[in-house]
Amino acid sequence: MAINGGAPVIDRPPPSWPVADEPIRQAILESLQDGSWGKYDSAWTDKLIDRLKELYQVEHVLLCSSGTIAVELALRGLGVPTDSEVILAGYDFPGNFRAIEALQAFPVLCDVVQGGWVLDPAEVRKAMTGKTSAVIASHLHGQIAPVQALQEILGDTNIPIVEDACQMPGGQVGSRPVGSLSEVATLSFGGSKLLSAGRGGALLTNSAEIYQRAKIYNSRGNEAFPLSQLQATVLGPQLETIGSYNERRHERAQELIRGTAGNAVLHPLKQVISQESYLPAYYKLPWLFEDVKSGWPRGDFVNAIQAEGVAIDVGFRGFTRRSNKRCRQVGPLVNSRIASQQTVILHHPALLQESEYAARICQAIEKVTSSF
């Protein structure tokens, strides 16, 4: 293996992100020439808002400083009360837990689906109480959250769903874009995301009331959590290519899933939604690594794969070790613990390469795992 001094399977650095893009360069030059890059408001944000409304089939878009703030603004837009309970997965991005705490609400942890990373609707049913005020459902690691099934579980309770689409811009479920499936949704434009502006986010909703509450909280004379004009400038061109990029990522992801399907210690992504047609977006492509079966710690496996030239890393830590003073856990969270301890993820720029690159990744994985 390369980590022991051998030749790596891939002998060049992993592909970088964001990519050099001529439409983005031209947009930046335009904003420099007309001075709009440094203004409070300009046509760039107006165009971005209008395009997001069109793509996500929503009436209202609120731009903000990050996906994390977008989740908090969504909860505030829903009017989540202090001391109420908000349900989220035991395995999720840490900012979602903190967003609930920012409102002085109480996180309630539900398990994820077996062998996966998104909320299990059956566990949400067990978690609901008279204090439940909202559910955060994240589309995570290329796995589409079962929003429709969650809505059926919630039934006539009027408990709303915050659809966290920060990892899945441009995803589709049937004819509807991921991010338009619930009362309010969020996007992230962080520096590693599929739509990248270094930082930034957005709230998406058809509810004037949700939008107005979030907007009022964001207003402090100026916007407290703004997205700059320069950030809006670089995002506009990316919205025009996100569809074609996602189709390419999906092709490579399917090649990698098929190429590792027979691996004894790696279990690839499976979708859990019931809809017949869908197109995920892959910010990270995940596997579950069985360290017990392999005899290797996950960290050693990741180090060995990285030495072979593959940008694979570990997943989130999850919340299963959080104190019961900070949250309530529903059941033993077995699947969430597995996800937090066994997830490994491939960074999405690798999915924009040619099929030969995906084949080399599969070769590197086989090389390392066959040495166990």
C-alpha positions as CSV (number, residue, x, y, z in Angstrom):
1,M,0.0,0.0,0.0
2,A,1.0,3.6,-0.6
3,I,0.9,4.3,3.2
4,N,3.6,1.7,3.6
5,G,5.8,3.1,0.8
6,G,4.2,1.6,-2.3
7,A,3.0,3.5,-5.4
8,P,-0.5,5.1,-5.0
9,V,-3.3,4.1,-7.3
10,I,-4.0,7.7,-8.1
11,D,-0.7,9.7,-8.4
12,R,-2.1,13.2,-8.5
13,P,-3.8,15.4,-5.9
14,P,-7.6,15.0,-5.5
15,P,-9.6,17.4,-7.7
16,S,-10.1,20.8,-6.2
17,W,-13.3,22.8,-5.7
18,P,-14.7,25.3,-6.7
19,V,-13.7,24.8,-10.4
20,A,-12.4,27.5,-12.6
21,D,-15.4,28.6,-14.6
22,E,-15.5,31.3,-17.4
23,P,-19.1,32.4,-16.7
24,I,-18.2,33.0,-13.1
25,R,-15.2,35.0,-14.1
26,Q,-17.2,37.1,-16.5
27,A,-19.8,37.8,-13.8
28,I,-17.1,38.9,-11.3
29,L,-15.6,41.2,-14.0
30,E,-19.1,42.8,-14.6
31,S,-19.6,43.4,-10.9
32,L,-16.1,45.0,-10.6
33,Q,-16.8,47.2,-13.6
34,D,-20.1,48.6,-12.4
35,G,-19.2,48.7,-8.7
36,S,-22.1,46.5,-7.6
37,W,-19.8,44.0,-5.9
38,G,-19.4,46.4,-2.9
39,K,-23.0,47.7,-2.6
40,Y,-25.6,46.8,0.0
41,D,-28.1,45.8,-2.8
42,S,-27.9,45.3,-6.5
43,A,-29.3,43.4,-9.5
44,W,-27.2,40.4,-8.6
45,T,-29.2,39.5,-5.5
46,D,-32.4,40.3,-7.2
47,K,-31.5,37.9,-10.1
48,L,-30.4,35.3,-7.6
49,I,-33.6,35.5,-5.7
50,D,-35.8,35.3,-8.8
51,R,-33.8,32.3,-10.2
52,L,-34.1,30.4,-6.9
53,K,-37.9,31.1,-6.8
54,E,-38.1,29.7,-10.3
55,L,-36.0,26.6,-9.7
56,Y,-37.5,25.7,-6.3
57,Q,-41.1,26.7,-7.2
58,V,-41.5,28.9,-4.1
59,E,-42.9,32.4,-3.5
60,H,-40.3,33.6,-1.1
61,V,-36.5,33.5,-0.8
62,L,-34.5,35.0,2.0
63,L,-30.7,35.1,1.4
64,C,-28.5,34.9,4.4
65,S,-24.9,34.3,5.6
66,S,-24.9,30.4,5.9
67,G,-26.9,27.3,5.8
68,T,-26.7,27.1,9.6
69,I,-28.3,30.5,9.9
70,A,-30.8,29.5,7.3
71,V,-32.0,26.6,9.6
72,E,-32.2,28.9,12.6
73,L,-34.2,31.5,10.5
74,A,-36.5,28.7,9.3
75,L,-37.2,27.7,12.9
76,R,-37.8,31.3,13.9
77,G,-40.0,31.8,10.8
78,L,-42.1,28.8,12.0
79,G,-42.5,30.5,15.4
80,V,-40.9,27.7,17.3
81,P,-41.6,28.5,21.0
82,T,-39.0,28.6,23.8
83,D,-38.9,25.3,25.7
84,S,-40.7,23.4,22.9
85,E,-39.2,20.3,21.4
86,V,-37.7,20.0,17.9
87,I,-37.0,16.6,16.4
88,L,-33.9,15.9,14.4
89,A,-31.8,12.9,13.5
90,G,-29.2,11.5,16.0
91,Y,-26.8,11.7,13.1
92,D,-26.8,15.1,11.4
93,F,-24.7,18.3,10.9
94,P,-23.9,19.8,14.2
95,G,-25.2,23.3,13.2
96,N,-28.8,21.9,13.2
97,F,-28.5,21.0,16.9
98,R,-27.1,24.4,17.7
99,A,-29.8,26.1,15.8
100,I,-32.5,24.5,18.0
101,E,-30.5,25.6,21.1
102,A,-30.3,29.1,19.8
103,L,-34.0,29.4,20.1
104,Q,-33.9,27.9,23.6
105,A,-35.9,25.0,22.3
106,F,-35.0,21.4,23.2
107,P,-33.5,18.9,20.7
108,V,-35.1,15.5,20.5
109,L,-33.0,12.8,18.8
110,C,-34.6,10.2,16.6
111,D,-32.8,7.3,14.9
112,V,-31.9,7.3,11.2
113,V,-32.9,4.5,8.8
114,Q,-31.0,1.2,9.0
115,G,-27.8,1.3,7.0
116,G,-28.4,5.0,6.3
117,W,-28.2,8.7,7.3
118,V,-31.7,10.2,7.2
119,L,-34.6,10.3,9.6
120,D,-36.6,7.1,10.1
121,P,-40.3,8.1,10.0
122,A,-41.3,5.3,12.4
123,E,-38.9,6.7,15.0
124,V,-40.3,10.2,14.6
125,R,-43.8,8.8,15.4
126,K,-42.4,7.5,18.7
127,A,-40.8,10.9,19.5
128,M,-43.9,13.1,19.0
129,T,-45.3,14.7,22.1
130,G,-47.6,17.7,22.9
131,K,-44.4,19.8,23.1
132,T,-43.2,19.0,19.6
133,S,-43.1,22.2,17.5
134,A,-41.1,21.1,14.4
135,V,-39.0,18.4,12.7
136,I,-35.7,19.0,10.9
137,A,-35.3,16.5,8.0
138,S,-31.8,16.6,6.4
139,H,-31.1,15.2,3.0
140,L,-27.7,13.8,3.8
141,H,-24.7,12.2,2.0
142,G,-26.7,11.8,-1.2
143,Q,-29.6,10.0,0.6
144,I,-32.9,11.7,0.1
145,A,-34.9,12.1,3.3
146,P,-38.4,10.5,3.2
147,V,-40.2,13.8,3.5
148,Q,-43.5,12.5,2.2
149,A,-43.5,9.6,4.7
150,L,-42.7,12.0,7.4
151,Q,-45.6,14.2,6.4
152,E,-47.9,11.2,6.5
153,I,-46.7,10.4,10.0
154,L,-47.3,14.0,11.2
155,G,-50.7,13.8,9.7
156,D,-53.1,16.5,11.1
157,T,-50.8,17.5,13.9
158,N,-49.7,20.8,12.1
159,I,-46.1,20.0,13.1
160,P,-44.0,21.5,10.3
161,I,-40.9,20.1,8.6
162,V,-37.7,22.1,8.0
163,E,-36.3,20.5,4.9
164,D,-32.5,20.8,5.1
165,A,-31.4,20.7,1.5
166,C,-28.0,22.2,2.2
167,Q,-26.2,19.1,0.8
168,M,-28.6,18.5,-2.0
169,P,-29.1,21.6,-4.3
170,G,-30.6,20.5,-7.6
171,G,-31.9,17.2,-6.4
172,Q,-35.2,16.0,-7.7
173,V,-38.1,13.8,-6.4
174,G,-40.4,13.2,-9.3
175,S,-41.1,16.6,-10.9
176,R,-40.4,18.5,-7.7
177,P,-37.0,19.8,-6.6
178,V,-35.5,18.7,-3.3
179,G,-36.1,21.9,-1.2
180,S,-39.7,22.3,-2.2
181,L,-41.2,19.3,-0.4
182,S,-42.1,20.9,2.9
183,E,-43.2,24.2,4.5
184,V,-39.7,25.7,4.6
185,A,-36.3,24.6,3.3
186,T,-32.7,25.7,3.5
187,L,-29.7,25.9,1.2
188,S,-26.0,26.4,1.9
189,F,-23.5,28.1,-0.3
190,G,-20.4,27.2,1.8
191,G,-17.0,26.9,0.2
192,S,-17.1,23.2,-0.2
193,K,-20.8,22.9,-1.2
194,L,-22.2,22.1,-4.7
195,L,-23.3,25.8,-5.0
196,S,-20.3,27.6,-3.6
197,A,-19.8,31.3,-2.6
198,G,-17.3,30.7,0.2
199,R,-20.2,31.3,2.7
200,G,-23.9,31.9,2.4
201,G,-27.3,30.3,2.5
202,A,-31.0,30.8,1.7
203,L,-34.4,30.1,3.2
204,L,-37.1,28.9,0.8
205,T,-40.9,28.9,1.5
206,N,-44.3,29.5,0.0
207,S,-45.5,30.9,3.4
208,A,-45.7,34.7,3.7
209,E,-45.9,34.3,7.4
210,I,-42.7,32.2,7.7
211,Y,-40.8,34.5,5.4
212,Q,-42.0,37.6,7.3
213,R,-41.0,36.3,10.7
214,A,-37.6,35.3,9.5
215,K,-37.1,38.6,7.7
216,I,-38.0,40.6,10.7
217,Y,-35.5,38.6,12.9
218,N,-32.9,39.2,10.3
219,S,-33.5,43.0,10.2
220,R,-31.4,45.1,12.6
221,G,-31.3,48.4,10.6
222,N,-29.5,46.4,8.1
223,E,-29.5,42.6,7.5
224,A,-27.9,40.9,10.5
225,F,-27.0,37.8,8.5
226,P,-26.4,39.1,4.9
227,L,-25.3,37.5,1.7
228,S,-23.0,39.9,-0.2
229,Q,-23.4,41.1,-3.7
230,L,-20.2,39.5,-4.7
231,Q,-21.4,36.2,-3.3
232,A,-24.7,36.6,-5.3
233,T,-22.6,37.3,-8.4
234,V,-20.7,34.0,-8.3
235,L,-23.8,32.0,-7.5
236,G,-25.9,33.0,-10.5
237,P,-23.8,31.2,-13.1
238,Q,-23.6,28.1,-10.9
239,L,-27.4,27.8,-10.9
240,E,-27.3,27.3,-14.7
241,T,-24.9,24.4,-14.5
242,I,-26.0,22.6,-11.3
243,G,-28.4,20.3,-13.3
244,S,-25.8,19.0,-15.7
245,Y,-23.1,18.7,-12.9
246,N,-25.6,16.7,-10.8
247,E,-26.3,14.3,-13.7
248,R,-22.6,13.7,-14.1
249,R,-22.1,13.2,-10.3
250,H,-25.0,10.7,-10.3
251,E,-23.4,8.7,-13.1
252,R,-20.1,8.5,-11.3
253,A,-21.8,7.8,-8.0
254,Q,-23.7,4.8,-9.5
255,E,-20.4,3.5,-11.0
256,L,-18.8,3.7,-7.5
257,I,-21.8,2.1,-5.8
258,R,-21.8,-0.8,-8.3
259,G,-18.0,-1.0,-8.1
260,T,-18.0,-1.5,-4.4
261,A,-21.2,-3.5,-4.0
262,G,-19.4,-6.7,-3.4
263,N,-16.9,-5.3,-0.9
264,A,-16.9,-7.3,2.4
265,V,-16.4,-4.3,4.7
266,L,-17.9,-1.3,2.9
267,H,-21.7,-0.9,2.5
268,P,-22.7,1.7,-0.1
269,L,-25.6,4.1,-0.3
270,K,-29.2,2.9,-0.8
271,Q,-32.1,5.2,-1.3
272,V,-35.1,4.8,1.1
273,I,-37.8,7.0,-0.5
274,S,-40.8,5.3,-2.1
275,Q,-41.1,7.6,-5.2
276,E,-40.2,5.9,-8.5
277,S,-38.2,8.7,-10.0
278,Y,-35.6,10.8,-8.3
279,L,-32.2,12.3,-8.9
280,P,-30.1,12.9,-5.8
281,A,-27.4,15.5,-5.5
282,Y,-24.1,14.2,-4.0
283,Y,-22.2,16.6,-1.8
284,K,-20.6,13.5,-0.2
285,L,-20.9,9.9,-1.4
286,P,-21.0,7.6,1.7
287,W,-20.2,4.1,2.8
288,L,-20.5,2.4,6.1
289,F,-17.1,0.8,7.0
290,E,-17.3,-2.2,9.3
291,D,-14.2,-1.8,11.4
292,V,-15.0,-4.9,13.5
293,K,-15.2,-7.2,10.4
294,S,-12.1,-5.6,8.9
295,G,-10.0,-5.6,12.0
296,W,-8.9,-2.1,11.2
297,P,-9.9,1.2,13.0
298,R,-11.8,3.4,10.6
299,G,-9.1,6.1,10.9
300,D,-6.4,3.7,9.7
301,F,-8.6,2.8,6.8
302,V,-9.1,6.4,5.8
303,N,-5.4,7.2,6.1
304,A,-4.6,4.3,3.9
305,I,-7.2,5.3,1.3
306,Q,-6.0,8.9,1.3
307,A,-2.5,7.7,0.7
308,E,-3.8,6.1,-2.4
309,G,-4.9,9.5,-3.7
310,V,-8.6,9.3,-2.8
311,A,-10.4,12.2,-1.0
312,I,-12.3,10.0,1.5
313,D,-12.8,11.1,5.1
314,V,-14.9,10.3,8.1
315,G,-18.5,11.4,8.5
316,F,-20.1,13.5,11.3
317,R,-19.7,12.7,15.0
318,G,-23.5,12.8,15.5
319,F,-25.2,13.6,18.8
320,T,-25.5,10.2,20.4
321,R,-23.1,11.2,23.2
322,R,-24.8,14.4,24.0
323,S,-25.9,14.8,27.6
324,N,-29.6,14.3,28.5
325,K,-29.4,17.8,29.9
326,R,-29.1,19.1,26.3
327,C,-31.4,16.7,24.5
328,R,-33.8,13.8,24.8
329,Q,-33.0,10.6,23.0
330,V,-35.7,8.4,21.6
331,G,-34.6,4.8,22.0
332,P,-31.0,3.5,21.8
333,L,-30.3,5.3,18.5
334,V,-28.5,2.2,17.2
335,N,-28.4,3.2,13.6
336,S,-27.2,6.8,14.4
337,R,-24.4,5.3,16.5
338,I,-23.4,3.1,13.6
339,A,-23.5,6.1,11.2
340,S,-21.3,8.2,13.6
341,Q,-18.8,5.5,14.1
342,Q,-18.6,3.9,10.6
343,T,-19.4,6.5,7.9
344,V,-16.7,7.3,5.4
345,I,-17.4,9.9,2.7
346,L,-16.0,10.8,-0.7
347,H,-15.8,14.5,-1.5
348,H,-18.0,15.5,-4.6
349,P,-15.3,16.9,-6.9
350,A,-14.2,13.3,-7.6
351,L,-17.7,12.7,-9.0
352,L,-17.1,15.2,-11.8
353,Q,-14.2,13.3,-13.3
354,E,-14.3,10.7,-16.0
355,S,-15.4,7.1,-15.5
356,E,-11.7,6.0,-15.5
357,Y,-11.2,8.1,-12.3
358,A,-14.1,6.3,-10.6
359,A,-12.6,3.0,-11.6
360,R,-9.3,4.0,-10.1
361,I,-11.1,4.9,-6.8
362,C,-12.7,1.4,-6.8
363,Q,-9.3,-0.1,-7.5
364,A,-7.8,1.9,-4.5
365,I,-10.6,0.7,-2.2
366,E,-10.1,-2.9,-3.3
367,K,-6.3,-2.6,-2.8
368,V,-6.7,-1.3,0.7
369,T,-9.5,-3.6,1.9
370,S,-7.9,-6.7,0.4
371,S,-4.9,-6.1,2.6
372,F,-6.9,-6.6,5.8
